[in-house]
Amino acid sequence: MKPPRFAYHAPGSVDEAVALLGRYGGEAKLLAGGQSLVPLLNFRLSRPAALVDLNRIAALAYVREDGAHIRIGAMTRQRTIEFSPTVRRRLPLLGEATTLVGHLPIRTRGTIGGSLAHADPSAEYPAVLTALDGQVVVRGPRGERTLTAGRLFQGYLTTALAADELLVEVRLPAMPDGAGFAFEELSRRHGDFAIIGVAVMVVRAGGSGRAAARLATAGAGPVPVRLRAAEEILERDGLSDAAIDAAASRAAELVDPPSDIHASAAYRRNLTRVLTARALRRAINALPPPERDRAE
Ligand SMILES: Cc1cc2nc3c(=O)[nH]c(=O)nc-3n(C[C@H](O)[C@H](O)[C@H](O)COP(=O)(O)OP(=O)(O)OC[C@H]3O[C@@H](n4cnc5c(N)ncnc54)[C@H](O)[C@@H]3O)c2cc1C
């Protein structure tokens, strides 16, 4: 099918884009990589009066180190993120997650801002934003505001962005040196959205065997779930096999996944347990040895 008729605008700046969104009073849609929006238009599931194409706003595509944070412009292509030396060095969890997003042509057009604004619960980037305590910067007619992942994702394909607001930047704290990480997911075919995905980061806290852990899911509910109570088990009990199994079991209790044509809720819950344990083991195996072992 073809999309219904729409007006088309290609602004050269964020201010112009915001003004256009205001002019259409909620009836315009932003076009980023088009990898989610264009199918919705073609199936006529979305019928905007106008498209505001962000592809000519060059100032929205960058990966920048800013002290302890990495700032990524909303129009940065997923492919750029996949090959960014800065991401590889300081946000390797984001780099690994990117390789799991669709296929090469999708990552070549798709953007980080489009993925987060689309808020598909099975997408990898929302889970990474949640696990790493990232934030997004949003610009609208009333100025700029910053949203945490918890505030951004409101429900299935729904964010806290107003109709006249635009996501301009993603800010992620750089991962500590030596952090272990893994993004594990199960999908039916390579490149499909995950049935369940689990993002993990683990950091040793000194030589005491203690650790800090970050865990978040994709596909286990309408929004990504931060598995704080599972993280606490690892922080309290360390990184032993027993602690990993206990954290993974707790993870399965913390999610409330849906049943749909792809999988039942029970299957997704069990998968959350299995993939949490798998991701934790891989992340922990990649950690440098504890300080006391290195001193010996
Ligand atoms: C076959 C296929 C497989 C895929 N597999 C995966 C997968 O495994 N994992 C995954 O995560 N994704 C997957 N995707 C989706 C892909 O990652 C998209 O790139 C992404 O969801 C949307 O990014 P986009 O830049 O293409 O945004 P668009 O499609 O252009 O826009 C998506 C939505 O976000 C809004 N939007 C875009 N940019 C902004 C902004 N800066 N501010 C506010 N709103 C904005 C648009 O108005 C629209 O509503 C797949 C897509 C296809 C076609």
The ligand as an SDF file (V2000), in Angstrom:
LIG
                    3D

 53 58  0  0  0  0  0  0  0  0999 V2000
   12.7700   -5.4260    9.2700 C   0  0  0  0  0  0  0  0  0  0  0  0
   13.0570   -4.5500   10.4470 C   0  0  0  0  0  0  0  0  0  0  0  0
   13.6810   -5.0970   11.5570 C   0  0  0  0  0  0  0  0  0  0  0  0
   13.9710   -4.3030   12.6670 C   0  0  0  0  0  0  0  0  0  0  0  0
   14.5630   -4.8850   13.7360 N   0  0  0  0  0  0  0  0  0  0  0  0
   14.8360   -4.1230   14.8200 C   0  0  0  0  0  0  0  0  0  0  0  0
   15.4530   -4.7020   15.9730 C   0  0  0  0  0  0  0  0  0  0  0  0
   15.7890   -5.8900   16.0110 O   0  0  0  0  0  0  0  0  0  0  0  0
   15.6850   -3.8800   17.0300 N   0  0  0  0  0  0  0  0  0  0  0  0
   15.3470   -2.5530   17.0280 C   0  0  0  0  0  0  0  0  0  0  0  0
   15.5820   -1.8550   18.0170 O   0  0  0  0  0  0  0  0  0  0  0  0
   14.7660   -1.9840   15.9460 N   0  0  0  0  0  0  0  0  0  0  0  0
   14.5140   -2.7240   14.8530 C   0  0  0  0  0  0  0  0  0  0  0  0
   13.9190   -2.1470   13.7710 N   0  0  0  0  0  0  0  0  0  0  0  0
   13.5430   -0.7110   13.8420 C   0  0  0  0  0  0  0  0  0  0  0  0
   14.7390    0.1850   13.5720 C   0  0  0  0  0  0  0  0  0  0  0  0
   15.6720    0.1230   14.6190 O   0  0  0  0  0  0  0  0  0  0  0  0
   14.3200    1.6490   13.4430 C   0  0  0  0  0  0  0  0  0  0  0  0
   15.4410    2.2970   12.9650 O   0  0  0  0  0  0  0  0  0  0  0  0
   13.8770    2.3870   14.6840 C   0  0  0  0  0  0  0  0  0  0  0  0
   12.8470    1.7610   15.3700 O   0  0  0  0  0  0  0  0  0  0  0  0
   13.3260    3.7620   14.3450 C   0  0  0  0  0  0  0  0  0  0  0  0
   14.3750    4.6020   13.9890 O   0  0  0  0  0  0  0  0  0  0  0  0
   14.2570    5.5110   12.7290 P   0  0  0  0  0  0  0  0  0  0  0  0
   15.3960    6.4580   12.8120 O   0  0  0  0  0  0  0  0  0  0  0  0
   14.1280    4.6810   11.5030 O   0  0  0  0  0  0  0  0  0  0  0  0
   12.9100    6.3560   13.0320 O   0  0  0  0  0  0  0  0  0  0  0  0
   11.6190    6.6260   12.1500 P   0  0  0  0  0  0  0  0  0  0  0  0
   11.0480    5.3590   11.6180 O   0  0  0  0  0  0  0  0  0  0  0  0
   11.8900    7.7130   11.1780 O   0  0  0  0  0  0  0  0  0  0  0  0
   10.6730    7.2130   13.2960 O   0  0  0  0  0  0  0  0  0  0  0  0
   10.1100    6.3710   14.2870 C   0  0  0  0  0  0  0  0  0  0  0  0
    9.2070    7.1990   15.2000 C   0  0  0  0  0  0  0  0  0  0  0  0
    9.9860    8.0640   16.0240 O   0  0  0  0  0  0  0  0  0  0  0  0
    9.6470    9.4460   15.7680 C   0  0  0  0  0  0  0  0  0  0  0  0
   10.9220   10.1760   15.7960 N   0  0  0  0  0  0  0  0  0  0  0  0
   11.9940    9.9220   15.0260 C   0  0  0  0  0  0  0  0  0  0  0  0
   13.0150   10.7180   15.3860 N   0  0  0  0  0  0  0  0  0  0  0  0
   12.5580   11.4990   16.3950 C   0  0  0  0  0  0  0  0  0  0  0  0
   13.1380   12.5310   17.1970 C   0  0  0  0  0  0  0  0  0  0  0  0
   14.4090   12.9100   17.0340 N   0  0  0  0  0  0  0  0  0  0  0  0
   12.3740   13.1130   18.1410 N   0  0  0  0  0  0  0  0  0  0  0  0
   11.0920   12.7180   18.3300 C   0  0  0  0  0  0  0  0  0  0  0  0
   10.4800   11.7590   17.6100 N   0  0  0  0  0  0  0  0  0  0  0  0
   11.2160   11.1550   16.6500 C   0  0  0  0  0  0  0  0  0  0  0  0
    8.9490    9.4570   14.4200 C   0  0  0  0  0  0  0  0  0  0  0  0
    8.0680   10.5530   14.3010 O   0  0  0  0  0  0  0  0  0  0  0  0
    8.2290    8.1130   14.4400 C   0  0  0  0  0  0  0  0  0  0  0  0
    7.0450    8.2160   15.1920 O   0  0  0  0  0  0  0  0  0  0  0  0
   13.6310   -2.9090   12.6540 C   0  0  0  0  0  0  0  0  0  0  0  0
   13.0300   -2.3430   11.5320 C   0  0  0  0  0  0  0  0  0  0  0  0
   12.7390   -3.1510   10.4190 C   0  0  0  0  0  0  0  0  0  0  0  0
   12.0940   -2.5210    9.2160 C   0  0  0  0  0  0  0  0  0  0  0  0
  1  2  1  0
  2  3  1  0
  2 52  2  0
  3  4  2  0
  4  5  1  0
  4 50  1  0
  5  6  2  0
  6  7  1  0
  6 13  1  0
  7  8  2  0
  7  9  1  0
  9 10  1  0
 10 11  2  0
 10 12  1  0
 12 13  2  0
 13 14  1  0
 14 15  1  0
 14 50  1  0
 15 16  1  0
 16 17  1  0
 16 18  1  0
 18 19  1  0
 18 20  1  0
 20 21  1  0
 20 22  1  0
 22 23  1  0
 23 24  1  0
 24 25  2  0
 24 26  1  0
 24 27  1  0
 27 28  1  0
 28 29  2  0
 28 30  1  0
 28 31  1  0
 31 32  1  0
 32 33  1  0
 33 34  1  0
 33 48  1  0
 34 35  1  0
 35 36  1  0
 35 46  1  0
 36 37  1  0
 36 45  1  0
 37 38  2  0
 38 39  1  0
 39 40  1  0
 39 45  2  0
 40 41  1  0
 40 42  2  0
 42 43  1  0
 43 44  2  0
 44 45  1  0
 46 47  1  0
 46 48  1  0
 48 49  1  0
 50 51  2  0
 51 52  1  0
 52 53  1  0
M  END
$$$$
